[in-house]
Amino acid sequence: MTVQSDLEKVIAYCEAVKGNYAIMAQSTEEQQAKDMFNSMKTDIEKHMEFLNKRLEYLTENNELNKNN
């Protein structure tokens, strides 16, 4: 396992969780719960933004990806 492949797995997992939050927000009629699920979805989007930037950085700066 490399850090890059670990990040890719975490990002994919976060996508699934984000989708579940969206489904739960749509499935409930209670506004407070709906707001909380939407807030959690927004939070995980911020996490994913960081993870994607980190993956991009590692990909660009990985010595194995550079041609000598």
C-alpha positions as CSV (number, residue, x, y, z in Angstrom):
1,M,0.0,0.0,0.0
2,T,1.2,3.5,-0.8
3,V,0.0,6.7,0.7
4,Q,-1.5,7.6,-2.7
5,S,-3.6,4.4,-3.0
6,D,-4.7,4.9,0.6
7,L,-5.8,8.4,-0.2
8,E,-7.7,7.2,-3.3
9,K,-9.5,4.6,-1.1
10,V,-10.4,7.2,1.5
11,I,-11.7,9.6,-1.1
12,A,-13.9,6.9,-2.6
13,Y,-15.3,6.0,0.8
14,C,-16.0,9.7,1.5
15,E,-17.9,9.9,-1.8
16,A,-20.1,7.0,-0.6
17,V,-20.7,8.6,2.8
18,K,-21.5,11.9,1.2
19,G,-24.1,10.2,-0.9
20,N,-25.6,8.5,2.1
21,Y,-25.9,11.9,3.9
22,A,-27.7,13.3,0.9
23,I,-30.1,10.4,0.8
24,M,-30.8,10.7,4.6
25,A,-31.4,14.4,4.2
26,Q,-33.9,13.8,1.5
27,S,-35.5,10.9,3.3
28,T,-36.4,12.7,6.5
29,E,-39.2,15.2,7.1
30,E,-37.7,16.5,10.3
31,Q,-36.1,19.8,9.4
32,Q,-33.5,19.7,12.2
33,A,-32.3,16.3,11.1
34,K,-32.4,17.3,7.4
35,D,-30.2,20.4,8.3
36,M,-27.7,18.2,10.2
37,F,-27.3,15.7,7.4
38,N,-26.8,18.6,4.9
39,S,-24.2,20.1,7.3
40,M,-22.4,16.8,7.6
41,K,-22.4,16.5,3.8
42,T,-20.8,19.9,3.5
43,D,-18.2,19.0,6.1
44,I,-17.2,15.8,4.3
45,E,-17.0,17.8,1.0
46,K,-14.4,20.0,2.8
47,H,-12.5,16.9,3.9
48,M,-12.6,15.6,0.4
49,E,-11.2,18.9,-1.0
50,F,-8.2,18.6,1.3
51,L,-7.7,14.9,0.5
52,N,-7.9,15.6,-3.3
53,K,-5.4,18.4,-3.0
54,R,-3.1,16.2,-1.0
55,L,-3.4,13.4,-3.6
56,E,-2.7,15.9,-6.4
57,Y,0.4,17.2,-4.5
58,L,1.7,13.7,-3.9
59,T,1.1,12.6,-7.5
60,E,2.9,15.7,-8.9
61,N,5.8,15.3,-6.5
62,N,6.3,11.6,-6.5
63,E,9.8,10.7,-7.6
64,L,8.4,7.5,-9.3
65,N,6.3,9.7,-11.6
66,K,9.2,11.9,-12.8
67,N,11.1,11.0,-16.0
68,N,14.8,11.3,-15.6
